[in-house]
Amino acid sequence: MSELNEKKRDKLPKQEFAFPKERKEPLNDASHVRNAVARFDQVKGVSDEERDEAWKRIKSAAKEHGVELQEKSWRELGKAD
């Protein structure tokens, strides 16, 4: 994953995060998009509606950065095929 120190992270606009209100899970490159998917369920204190919106942002960032997502919805995360 590319280095994203605190100073760089603080400079990212809110729309560069899966969860912008909480500034959780940056989506600035492919490795951070993959990390946001992996850590999605670890974000606490957010509603299902906020998760729906975060998943839309992740899907958009994944497309932009060439990351292939297997899941169609965040509700599929962690489920075996």
Biopython code that builds the backbone (N, CA, C, O; Angstrom):
import numpy as np
from Bio.PDB.StructureBuilder import StructureBuilder

atoms = [
    (1, "MET", "N", (0.853, -1.166, 0.000)),
    (1, "MET", "CA", (0.000, 0.000, 0.000)),
    (1, "MET", "C", (0.902, 1.233, 0.000)),
    (1, "MET", "O", (1.916, 1.272, 0.697)),
    (2, "SER", "N", (0.533, 2.211, -0.768)),
    (2, "SER", "CA", (1.313, 3.429, -0.806)),
    (2, "SER", "C", (1.227, 4.140, 0.543)),
    (2, "SER", "O", (0.238, 4.031, 1.269)),
    (3, "GLU", "N", (2.285, 4.862, 0.847)),
    (3, "GLU", "CA", (2.351, 5.569, 2.127)),
    (3, "GLU", "C", (1.363, 6.724, 2.147)),
    (3, "GLU", "O", (1.353, 7.563, 1.247)),
    (4, "LEU", "N", (0.553, 6.757, 3.158)),
    (4, "LEU", "CA", (-0.390, 7.857, 3.352)),
    (4, "LEU", "C", (-0.251, 8.294, 4.802)),
    (4, "LEU", "O", (-0.983, 7.843, 5.682)),
    (5, "ASN", "N", (0.706, 9.181, 5.026)),
    (5, "ASN", "CA", (0.934, 9.625, 6.399)),
    (5, "ASN", "C", (-0.201, 10.541, 6.850)),
    (5, "ASN", "O", (-1.074, 10.910, 6.064)),
    (6, "GLU", "N", (-0.168, 10.891, 8.109)),
    (6, "GLU", "CA", (-1.256, 11.678, 8.698)),
    (6, "GLU", "C", (-1.447, 13.014, 7.988)),
    (6, "GLU", "O", (-2.578, 13.452, 7.774)),
    (7, "LYS", "N", (-0.355, 13.653, 7.627)),
    (7, "LYS", "CA", (-0.431, 14.959, 6.954)),
    (7, "LYS", "C", (-1.112, 14.825, 5.590)),
    (7, "LYS", "O", (-1.979, 15.630, 5.252)),
    (8, "LYS", "N", (-0.728, 13.821, 4.811)),
    (8, "LYS", "CA", (-1.348, 13.597, 3.498)),
    (8, "LYS", "C", (-2.815, 13.204, 3.650)),
    (8, "LYS", "O", (-3.674, 13.660, 2.895)),
    (9, "ARG", "N", (-3.088, 12.360, 4.631)),
    (9, "ARG", "CA", (-4.465, 11.917, 4.869)),
    (9, "ARG", "C", (-5.359, 13.107, 5.242)),
    (9, "ARG", "O", (-6.495, 13.210, 4.778)),
    (10, "ASP", "N", (-4.839, 13.990, 6.073)),
    (10, "ASP", "CA", (-5.609, 15.166, 6.494)),
    (10, "ASP", "C", (-5.917, 16.103, 5.328)),
    (10, "ASP", "O", (-6.901, 16.841, 5.368)),
    (11, "LYS", "N", (-5.082, 16.076, 4.294)),
    (11, "LYS", "CA", (-5.285, 16.944, 3.137)),
    (11, "LYS", "C", (-6.277, 16.362, 2.125)),
    (11, "LYS", "O", (-6.749, 17.075, 1.239)),
    (12, "LEU", "N", (-6.593, 15.067, 2.254)),
    (12, "LEU", "CA", (-7.545, 14.457, 1.320)),
    (12, "LEU", "C", (-8.933, 15.068, 1.508)),
    (12, "LEU", "O", (-9.376, 15.268, 2.639)),
    (13, "PRO", "N", (-9.614, 15.363, 0.410)),
    (13, "PRO", "CA", (-10.997, 15.846, 0.540)),
    (13, "PRO", "C", (-11.906, 14.741, 1.056)),
    (13, "PRO", "O", (-11.609, 13.559, 0.878)),
    (14, "LYS", "N", (-13.007, 15.112, 1.690)),
    (14, "LYS", "CA", (-13.933, 14.132, 2.273)),
    (14, "LYS", "C", (-14.388, 13.085, 1.275)),
    (14, "LYS", "O", (-14.551, 11.920, 1.636)),
    (15, "GLN", "N", (-14.598, 13.480, 0.013)),
    (15, "GLN", "CA", (-15.100, 12.534, -0.981)),
    (15, "GLN", "C", (-14.080, 11.448, -1.338)),
    (15, "GLN", "O", (-14.409, 10.516, -2.072)),
    (16, "GLU", "N", (-12.854, 11.554, -0.832)),
    (16, "GLU", "CA", (-11.838, 10.534, -1.063)),
    (16, "GLU", "C", (-11.878, 9.418, -0.014)),
    (16, "GLU", "O", (-10.983, 8.573, 0.026)),
    (17, "PHE", "N", (-12.911, 9.412, 0.832)),
    (17, "PHE", "CA", (-13.062, 8.397, 1.865)),
    (17, "PHE", "C", (-14.347, 7.613, 1.630)),
    (17, "PHE", "O", (-15.348, 8.163, 1.169)),
    (18, "ALA", "N", (-14.307, 6.324, 1.952)),
    (18, "ALA", "CA", (-15.526, 5.520, 1.867)),
    (18, "ALA", "C", (-16.559, 6.054, 2.851)),
    (18, "ALA", "O", (-17.746, 6.129, 2.537)),
    (19, "PHE", "N", (-16.103, 6.419, 4.029)),
    (19, "PHE", "CA", (-16.966, 6.980, 5.080)),
    (19, "PHE", "C", (-16.498, 8.410, 5.344)),
    (19, "PHE", "O", (-15.693, 8.637, 6.247)),
    (20, "PRO", "N", (-16.990, 9.368, 4.572)),
    (20, "PRO", "CA", (-16.455, 10.735, 4.657)),
    (20, "PRO", "C", (-16.696, 11.439, 5.982)),
    (20, "PRO", "O", (-15.834, 12.189, 6.441)),
    (21, "LYS", "N", (-17.846, 11.216, 6.608)),
    (21, "LYS", "CA", (-18.154, 11.881, 7.876)),
    (21, "LYS", "C", (-17.132, 11.479, 8.948)),
    (21, "LYS", "O", (-16.699, 12.303, 9.753)),
    (22, "GLU", "N", (-16.762, 10.208, 8.937)),
    (22, "GLU", "CA", (-15.812, 9.682, 9.908)),
    (22, "GLU", "C", (-14.368, 9.791, 9.420)),
    (22, "GLU", "O", (-13.426, 9.574, 10.183)),
    (23, "ARG", "N", (-14.203, 10.134, 8.115)),
    (23, "ARG", "CA", (-12.890, 10.162, 7.453)),
    (23, "ARG", "C", (-12.203, 8.804, 7.611)),
    (23, "ARG", "O", (-11.029, 8.714, 7.970)),
    (24, "LYS", "N", (-12.975, 7.755, 7.331)),
    (24, "LYS", "CA", (-12.472, 6.383, 7.431)),
    (24, "LYS", "C", (-12.351, 5.781, 6.048)),
    (24, "LYS", "O", (-13.173, 6.039, 5.169)),
    (25, "GLU", "N", (-11.334, 4.987, 5.865)),
    (25, "GLU", "CA", (-11.074, 4.221, 4.650)),
    (25, "GLU", "C", (-10.873, 5.104, 3.418)),
    (25, "GLU", "O", (-11.783, 5.285, 2.610)),
    (26, "PRO", "N", (-9.652, 5.654, 3.292)),
    (26, "PRO", "CA", (-9.340, 6.462, 2.110)),
    (26, "PRO", "C", (-9.396, 5.618, 0.836)),
    (26, "PRO", "O", (-9.152, 4.411, 0.865)),
    (27, "LEU", "N", (-9.719, 6.268, -0.276)),
    (27, "LEU", "CA", (-9.888, 5.588, -1.562)),
    (27, "LEU", "C", (-9.020, 6.238, -2.634)),
    (27, "LEU", "O", (-9.427, 6.338, -3.792)),
    (28, "ASN", "N", (-7.840, 6.674, -2.254)),
    (28, "ASN", "CA", (-7.000, 7.458, -3.152)),
    (28, "ASN", "C", (-6.174, 6.643, -4.141)),
    (28, "ASN", "O", (-5.614, 7.214, -5.076)),
    (29, "ASP", "N", (-6.081, 5.329, -3.965)),
    (29, "ASP", "CA", (-5.370, 4.482, -4.921)),
    (29, "ASP", "C", (-5.872, 3.043, -4.792)),
    (29, "ASP", "O", (-6.674, 2.735, -3.910)),
    (30, "ALA", "N", (-5.392, 2.163, -5.682)),
    (30, "ALA", "CA", (-5.894, 0.786, -5.726)),
    (30, "ALA", "C", (-5.665, 0.039, -4.417)),
    (30, "ALA", "O", (-6.551, -0.684, -3.960)),
    (31, "SER", "N", (-4.507, 0.199, -3.815)),
    (31, "SER", "CA", (-4.242, -0.542, -2.577)),
    (31, "SER", "C", (-5.143, -0.075, -1.437)),
    (31, "SER", "O", (-5.557, -0.883, -0.607)),
    (32, "HIS", "N", (-5.448, 1.211, -1.390)),
    (32, "HIS", "CA", (-6.358, 1.700, -0.353)),
    (32, "HIS", "C", (-7.797, 1.264, -0.618)),
    (32, "HIS", "O", (-8.561, 1.042, 0.321)),
    (33, "VAL", "N", (-8.168, 1.143, -1.881)),
    (33, "VAL", "CA", (-9.510, 0.633, -2.199)),
    (33, "VAL", "C", (-9.629, -0.815, -1.715)),
    (33, "VAL", "O", (-10.618, -1.176, -1.076)),
    (34, "ARG", "N", (-8.628, -1.640, -2.015)),
    (34, "ARG", "CA", (-8.662, -3.036, -1.551)),
    (34, "ARG", "C", (-8.694, -3.104, -0.030)),
    (34, "ARG", "O", (-9.383, -3.951, 0.539)),
    (35, "ASN", "N", (-7.953, -2.220, 0.632)),
    (35, "ASN", "CA", (-7.944, -2.182, 2.090)),
    (35, "ASN", "C", (-9.304, -1.753, 2.637)),
    (35, "ASN", "O", (-9.755, -2.277, 3.655)),
    (36, "ALA", "N", (-9.956, -0.806, 1.968)),
    (36, "ALA", "CA", (-11.288, -0.353, 2.405)),
    (36, "ALA", "C", (-12.290, -1.492, 2.351)),
    (36, "ALA", "O", (-13.151, -1.606, 3.224)),
    (37, "VAL", "N", (-12.183, -2.334, 1.333)),
    (37, "VAL", "CA", (-13.070, -3.500, 1.226)),
    (37, "VAL", "C", (-12.762, -4.476, 2.364)),
    (37, "VAL", "O", (-13.674, -4.976, 3.021)),
    (38, "ALA", "N", (-11.490, -4.740, 2.590)),
    (38, "ALA", "CA", (-11.080, -5.699, 3.621)),
    (38, "ALA", "C", (-11.486, -5.238, 5.023)),
    (38, "ALA", "O", (-11.812, -6.065, 5.874)),
    (39, "ARG", "N", (-11.468, -3.957, 5.262)),
    (39, "ARG", "CA", (-11.744, -3.421, 6.597)),
    (39, "ARG", "C", (-13.162, -2.875, 6.741)),
    (39, "ARG", "O", (-13.504, -2.317, 7.784)),
    (40, "PHE", "N", (-13.978, -3.026, 5.723)),
    (40, "PHE", "CA", (-15.316, -2.434, 5.690)),
    (40, "PHE", "C", (-16.120, -2.744, 6.943)),
    (40, "PHE", "O", (-16.726, -1.843, 7.523)),
    (41, "ASP", "N", (-16.137, -3.986, 7.366)),
    (41, "ASP", "CA", (-16.934, -4.397, 8.534)),
    (41, "ASP", "C", (-16.360, -3.909, 9.859)),
    (41, "ASP", "O", (-17.025, -4.009, 10.890)),
    (42, "GLN", "N", (-15.147, -3.389, 9.848)),
    (42, "GLN", "CA", (-14.529, -2.913, 11.083)),
    (42, "GLN", "C", (-14.939, -1.486, 11.436)),
    (42, "GLN", "O", (-14.688, -1.027, 12.551)),
    (43, "VAL", "N", (-15.562, -0.790, 10.506)),
    (43, "VAL", "CA", (-15.999, 0.582, 10.770)),
    (43, "VAL", "C", (-17.240, 0.523, 11.659)),
    (43, "VAL", "O", (-18.251, -0.079, 11.298)),
    (44, "LYS", "N", (-17.146, 1.144, 12.803)),
    (44, "LYS", "CA", (-18.222, 1.114, 13.800)),
    (44, "LYS", "C", (-18.987, 2.435, 13.825)),
    (44, "LYS", "O", (-18.476, 3.480, 13.421)),
    (45, "GLY", "N", (-20.218, 2.358, 14.309)),
    (45, "GLY", "CA", (-21.012, 3.557, 14.518)),
    (45, "GLY", "C", (-21.590, 4.164, 13.251)),
    (45, "GLY", "O", (-21.855, 5.365, 13.204)),
    (46, "VAL", "N", (-21.790, 3.341, 12.217)),
    (46, "VAL", "CA", (-22.404, 3.836, 10.982)),
    (46, "VAL", "C", (-23.652, 3.013, 10.680)),
    (46, "VAL", "O", (-23.733, 1.831, 11.013)),
    (47, "SER", "N", (-24.610, 3.659, 10.050)),
    (47, "SER", "CA", (-25.872, 2.992, 9.723)),
    (47, "SER", "C", (-25.734, 2.178, 8.431)),
    (47, "SER", "O", (-24.758, 2.321, 7.695)),
    (48, "ASP", "N", (-26.718, 1.330, 8.173)),
    (48, "ASP", "CA", (-26.747, 0.586, 6.919)),
    (48, "ASP", "C", (-26.826, 1.540, 5.732)),
    (48, "ASP", "O", (-26.248, 1.278, 4.677)),
    (49, "GLU", "N", (-27.535, 2.629, 5.907)),
    (49, "GLU", "CA", (-27.633, 3.640, 4.843)),
    (49, "GLU", "C", (-26.252, 4.232, 4.537)),
    (49, "GLU", "O", (-25.893, 4.410, 3.373)),
    (50, "GLU", "N", (-25.488, 4.533, 5.580)),
    (50, "GLU", "CA", (-24.125, 5.044, 5.387)),
    (50, "GLU", "C", (-23.241, 3.992, 4.733)),
    (50, "GLU", "O", (-22.385, 4.321, 3.912)),
    (51, "ARG", "N", (-23.444, 2.728, 5.094)),
    (51, "ARG", "CA", (-22.689, 1.643, 4.459)),
    (51, "ARG", "C", (-23.048, 1.522, 2.975)),
    (51, "ARG", "O", (-22.174, 1.279, 2.144)),
    (52, "ASP", "N", (-24.322, 1.688, 2.644)),
    (52, "ASP", "CA", (-24.741, 1.668, 1.235)),
    (52, "ASP", "C", (-24.018, 2.755, 0.452)),
    (52, "ASP", "O", (-23.513, 2.510, -0.643)),
    (53, "GLU", "N", (-23.971, 3.955, 1.017)),
    (53, "GLU", "CA", (-23.297, 5.070, 0.349)),
    (53, "GLU", "C", (-21.796, 4.825, 0.249)),
    (53, "GLU", "O", (-21.180, 5.125, -0.773)),
    (54, "ALA", "N", (-21.209, 4.281, 1.310)),
    (54, "ALA", "CA", (-19.775, 3.971, 1.290)),
    (54, "ALA", "C", (-19.470, 2.939, 0.210)),
    (54, "ALA", "O", (-18.463, 3.047, -0.491)),
    (55, "TRP", "N", (-20.342, 1.935, 0.076)),
    (55, "TRP", "CA", (-20.119, 0.897, -0.933)),
    (55, "TRP", "C", (-20.173, 1.499, -2.338)),
    (55, "TRP", "O", (-19.412, 1.084, -3.212)),
    (56, "LYS", "N", (-21.047, 2.457, -2.564)),
    (56, "LYS", "CA", (-21.105, 3.139, -3.864)),
    (56, "LYS", "C", (-19.781, 3.855, -4.146)),
    (56, "LYS", "O", (-19.262, 3.806, -5.260)),
    (57, "ARG", "N", (-19.247, 4.517, -3.120)),
    (57, "ARG", "CA", (-17.973, 5.212, -3.301)),
    (57, "ARG", "C", (-16.842, 4.223, -3.550)),
    (57, "ARG", "O", (-15.959, 4.482, -4.368)),
    (58, "ILE", "N", (-16.861, 3.101, -2.858)),
    (58, "ILE", "CA", (-15.832, 2.077, -3.063)),
    (58, "ILE", "C", (-15.920, 1.519, -4.482)),
    (58, "ILE", "O", (-14.899, 1.359, -5.152)),
    (59, "LYS", "N", (-17.137, 1.221, -4.941)),
    (59, "LYS", "CA", (-17.292, 0.685, -6.304)),
    (59, "LYS", "C", (-16.786, 1.681, -7.343)),
    (59, "LYS", "O", (-16.125, 1.293, -8.306)),
    (60, "SER", "N", (-17.085, 2.931, -7.157)),
    (60, "SER", "CA", (-16.624, 3.961, -8.082)),
    (60, "SER", "C", (-15.096, 4.061, -8.070)),
    (60, "SER", "O", (-14.467, 4.121, -9.126)),
    (61, "ALA", "N", (-14.506, 4.079, -6.880)),
    (61, "ALA", "CA", (-13.046, 4.161, -6.764)),
    (61, "ALA", "C", (-12.390, 2.901, -7.324)),
    (61, "ALA", "O", (-11.326, 2.978, -7.938)),
    (62, "ALA", "N", (-13.016, 1.746, -7.116)),
    (62, "ALA", "CA", (-12.475, 0.495, -7.644)),
    (62, "ALA", "C", (-12.411, 0.562, -9.169)),
    (62, "ALA", "O", (-11.408, 0.179, -9.770)),
    (63, "LYS", "N", (-13.457, 1.038, -9.774)),
    (63, "LYS", "CA", (-13.484, 1.169, -11.238)),
    (63, "LYS", "C", (-12.397, 2.138, -11.699)),
    (63, "LYS", "O", (-11.675, 1.864, -12.658)),
    (64, "GLU", "N", (-12.289, 3.262, -11.014)),
    (64, "GLU", "CA", (-11.305, 4.290, -11.364)),
    (64, "GLU", "C", (-9.870, 3.774, -11.258)),
    (64, "GLU", "O", (-9.016, 4.133, -12.069)),
    (65, "HIS", "N", (-9.604, 2.926, -10.249)),
    (65, "HIS", "CA", (-8.246, 2.457, -9.991)),
    (65, "HIS", "C", (-7.992, 1.035, -10.495)),
    (65, "HIS", "O", (-6.942, 0.459, -10.211)),
    (66, "GLY", "N", (-8.944, 0.465, -11.238)),
    (66, "GLY", "CA", (-8.747, -0.851, -11.833)),
    (66, "GLY", "C", (-8.775, -2.008, -10.860)),
    (66, "GLY", "O", (-8.083, -3.007, -11.059)),
    (67, "VAL", "N", (-9.566, -1.884, -9.812)),
    (67, "VAL", "CA", (-9.700, -2.949, -8.814)),
    (67, "VAL", "C", (-10.983, -3.713, -9.108)),
    (67, "VAL", "O", (-12.061, -3.124, -9.190)),
    (68, "GLU", "N", (-10.858, -5.031, -9.265)),
    (68, "GLU", "CA", (-12.032, -5.855, -9.537)),
    (68, "GLU", "C", (-12.669, -6.298, -8.225)),
    (68, "GLU", "O", (-12.006, -6.865, -7.357)),
    (69, "LEU", "N", (-13.957, -6.032, -8.097)),
    (69, "LEU", "CA", (-14.700, -6.451, -6.909)),
    (69, "LEU", "C", (-15.523, -7.687, -7.246)),
    (69, "LEU", "O", (-16.196, -7.726, -8.276)),
    (70, "GLN", "N", (-15.472, -8.679, -6.396)),
    (70, "GLN", "CA", (-16.265, -9.890, -6.579)),
    (70, "GLN", "C", (-17.686, -9.694, -6.057)),
    (70, "GLN", "O", (-18.640, -10.254, -6.597)),
    (71, "GLU", "N", (-17.812, -8.897, -5.006)),
    (71, "GLU", "CA", (-19.096, -8.683, -4.346)),
    (71, "GLU", "C", (-19.890, -7.605, -5.067)),
    (71, "GLU", "O", (-19.329, -6.620, -5.546)),
    (72, "LYS", "N", (-21.182, -7.799, -5.138)),
    (72, "LYS", "CA", (-22.080, -6.793, -5.720)),
    (72, "LYS", "C", (-22.588, -5.831, -4.650)),
    (72, "LYS", "O", (-22.984, -4.707, -4.955)),
    (73, "SER", "N", (-22.575, -6.279, -3.393)),
    (73, "SER", "CA", (-23.076, -5.491, -2.272)),
    (73, "SER", "C", (-22.150, -5.693, -1.073)),
    (73, "SER", "O", (-21.476, -6.718, -0.969)),
    (74, "TRP", "N", (-22.121, -4.725, -0.184)),
    (74, "TRP", "CA", (-21.311, -4.877, 1.027)),
    (74, "TRP", "C", (-21.842, -5.999, 1.907)),
    (74, "TRP", "O", (-21.109, -6.538, 2.736)),
    (75, "ARG", "N", (-23.108, -6.354, 1.734)),
    (75, "ARG", "CA", (-23.701, -7.428, 2.535)),
    (75, "ARG", "C", (-23.113, -8.798, 2.158)),
    (75, "ARG", "O", (-23.269, -9.765, 2.905)),
    (76, "GLU", "N", (-22.450, -8.879, 1.024)),
    (76, "GLU", "CA", (-21.822, -10.126, 0.576)),
    (76, "GLU", "C", (-20.413, -10.302, 1.134)),
    (76, "GLU", "O", (-19.839, -11.385, 1.012)),
    (77, "LEU", "N", (-19.853, -9.279, 1.733)),
    (77, "LEU", "CA", (-18.494, -9.357, 2.240)),
    (77, "LEU", "C", (-18.354, -10.451, 3.291)),
    (77, "LEU", "O", (-19.173, -10.557, 4.204)),
    (78, "GLY", "N", (-17.322, -11.252, 3.156)),
    (78, "GLY", "CA", (-17.056, -12.305, 4.133)),
    (78, "GLY", "C", (-17.881, -13.549, 3.990)),
    (78, "GLY", "O", (-17.732, -14.474, 4.788)),
    (79, "LYS", "N", (-18.752, -13.612, 3.000)),
    (79, "LYS", "CA", (-19.562, -14.810, 2.784)),
    (79, "LYS", "C", (-18.889, -15.719, 1.776)),
    (79, "LYS", "O", (-18.390, -15.260, 0.748)),
    (80, "ALA", "N", (-18.876, -16.989, 2.068)),
    (80, "ALA", "CA", (-18.291, -17.978, 1.154)),
    (80, "ALA", "C", (-19.209, -18.185, -0.037)),
    (80, "ALA", "O", (-20.431, -18.080, 0.076)),
    (81, "ASP", "N", (-18.607, -18.479, -1.177)),
    (81, "ASP", "CA", (-19.401, -18.740, -2.398)),
    (81, "ASP", "C", (-20.132, -20.053, -2.328)),
    (81, "ASP", "O", (-20.839, -20.416, -3.268)),
]
sb = StructureBuilder()
sb.init_structure("model")
sb.init_model(0)
sb.init_chain("A")
sb.init_seg("    ")
for serial, (resi, resn, name, xyz) in enumerate(atoms, 1):
    if name == "N":
        sb.init_residue(resn, " ", resi, " ")
    sb.init_atom(name, np.array(xyz, "f"), 0.0, 1.0, " ", f" {name:<3s}", serial, name[0])
structure = sb.get_structure()
